[in-house]
Amino acid sequence: MSEPVRITPGSFGYAEVHGADEAALALLAPLGFAPPRRAPSPVSLHTVDGPLTRLSLIGEAARRLERAGYAVEVDPQLRLSPAAEQALEILGELSERLSELGDLLADMDNVHDLADVAGQMVTGPGNPVDAARDAFTTGAQAVRRISGFPFEREGIADWFQAGAEATARMAALASGTAYPPPADPFATRAEAARACSPAASTATCAPISATAATTYPAPDLRRVRA
């Protein structure tokens, strides 16, 4: 009986494969498994994808090998858990939807529509920015209550907490930004002056105020435009 193909944590990449013949390597190559530049082996996974995607690729590699009749052993720390698989699916959908939103914003040509999208992103229950902050906060709380090395748990919890604080700052910055831009009072006065000039054919003319232009406070971006 031949030795199984083993997938273990890598020295030259995220994971490396041992015991694969040429046919097995051909199955793995499309997934990003390749030898190091200056050595024939081991074949390693080289990718810039996130950690969950890497684990998913390793799982797919094992499935392809098993379907081809190979016995496969995967190091336990390289297996994607059901919960992590669900998280990967949600994050992938979220990324796609945000990309679609960007495409939609690029096609908008109405300042009020764009302003309302901006307000919707930080206004109301379940808005995207608050939802992101809540997800980061929940991650920090979850890390602190599970078992593991204290320094490891605290480091990851701090990362999640930093994400929560960053989204809170983004929401505060958005809330202090005026939208849509208030009408230019100087442009309004100039238009009135042109209408009342001797060259204009209007019969009546409203007086033009000589007082200083009104100062408009920045509206709260979290409000809903009437």
N, C-alpha and C positions, 0 to 999 in steps of 0.2 A: 504494500500500500504506500503510495507516495505521500510525502510530507504535505501538510496543509499550507496554503498561502496565508502568511501572517501579516496583519496591518498593525503597526505599533507607532507610538509617538516618534517623531522624526528628529534626526540630528541635522539634516540638510533642508528640511521642509517641515510642514505642519505634521505630516504623517509619512511613514515609509513602508514599503512593501517588501517582504522577504519570501523567497521560494516561488516566485512567479516565473513561468516559462515565457517564451516569445508570444505565444497565443494569448496568454493572460495579460501580458503587458500591452498588447494591442487593444484589448478590451478596456484597459484603464487609461490609456493615453488621451482619449477625448474628454476625460474628466479632469485633466490637469496633472496627471501623474507622469513624471519625467525624471530621467537620471540627472545627477548634478553635472555641471559643465565639464569638469575635469576628472570624472570618475564614472565607470560604467554602472555602478550600483552604490547604494540602494536606490530604487526608483522611489521618488518622493512626490508628495502633493504640493504643488506650487500654485498659489492663488492669492489674490488680494481681497477675496471675499471675507465677510465677517465670520466669527467663530461658529455660529449656528449653521451657516451655509457650508462651512468646511466639514462639519460633522455629517451634514446631509450628503455631501459628496462621498464621504467615506462609506456611509451606509449604502449608497447607490453602487459604489465600487464592489462592495461585498455581495450585493444582490446580483450584479452582472456576472461575477465569478461563479456564484452558486448556480445560477441558471445554466452556465456553460459546463457544469459538472465538477467544479473545483470544490474542495473542502476549504473553508475559510475560517480563520480565527481573528477576531478584532479585539484589540485591547479594550477593556471595559470603559476606560476614561475617554475613548473615542466614539462611544455610542451615543446617539441622540435620543434623549428620553422623550416619552410622549408629550410631556408638558412643554419641553423645549421645542418640539416639532410644531406644536400649536402656536407657540410664540413666534417661530420663524414664519409661519403662514400669515399670522396677523401683521407682522412687521412688513412682510412683502406686499400685502394688500395695501397697507398704509402708505408705503413708499410709492406704489403705483397711483393711488388716489391723489396724493400730493402732487405728483408729476402731472396728472390730468388737470388739477386745479391750476398749476402754473401755465399749462397750455391755454386754459380758458381765460386766465387773466391777460395773457398776451394778446388775445383776440378782442378783449373788451375795448370799447371806444367811448364809453360814457363815464364821466368822472364820478357821478353819483353812484353808479353801479359798483365801481371800484372802491369808493368810500364805504359803501355798505358791506362789501365783502370784508374790508379791513375791520369794520366794527364787529361783524359777525365772528371774526376769528378770536375776539377777546371778550365778547358780550354774551350774557345769558348762561343758564345752566348747561353744563356739558360742552362748552365751547372748546375748540381744539387746544388752545394754549393751556387752559385750566386742566383739561384732561391729561395733557402731557405732564404737567406739574404733579398731578395726583399719581400718575404712573411712576414717576421718579420717586416720589415720597413713599409710595407703597413698597417699591423695591428696596429702599433704604431700611424700612421697618422690617421687611421680610428677612433681609440679610442678618440683621442684628438678633433675630429670635431663633435662627437655626443653629445647628451645631457646626463646629469647625474651629480652625485656628483663629484666636482672637485678632491677630494682626491682619489676617486675610479678610475676615469678616468686616473689620473696621475700615479697611482700605476700600472694599467694594461699596460699603455703606456710604462712605464719604463721597465716592464717585456719583452714586445715585442722588445724594443730598445736593451736590454741586449742580446736577442737572435740574433739580427742583428749584434751586435758587436762581439759576440762569433763566428758566422760563418765567419765574415770577418777575424778574427784572425786565424781561421782554414785554410782558403784559403791562407793567407800570410805565415803560417808555411809550408803548402804543397808546395808553390811556391819556398821556400828556401831550399827544400830537394832535394838532388841529386837523379836522377833515369835515367836509371838503374845504378847500381854501375859501375864506370869506371874500365877498365881492370887493374889488378894489375901489375904495371911496374916491380916490383921485380920478380914476377912469370914469366913474359916474358923474363927477362934477365937470370933467372935461366934455363929456357928451352933452350935458345940459348947457354948457357955455356955447358949444357949436350950434345947438338948436336955437339959442337966443341971439345969435350974431346977426348983424344987419343983412348978411347974405341969405339968411334963412327965410323961408316964405311962410313961417308960422305966424298966426294971428296973435296968439298970446304966449306969454313966457313966464314961467315961475321964477321968482327971485333966487339967486344963487347965494348960499350962505358963505360968509367969509370966515366962519369959525373953523377951528382945526378939525381935521378928520377924526371921526369916532374911532376909538380903540376897541377892537374886538377881542374878547378873551378867548383863549384856546378852549374849544369844547372838549368834553370828556369823550374819548373814543369808545367808551363802553356804552354810551347812550345809543338809543335807536333813533335814527333820523326820521322825523315826521314826514 
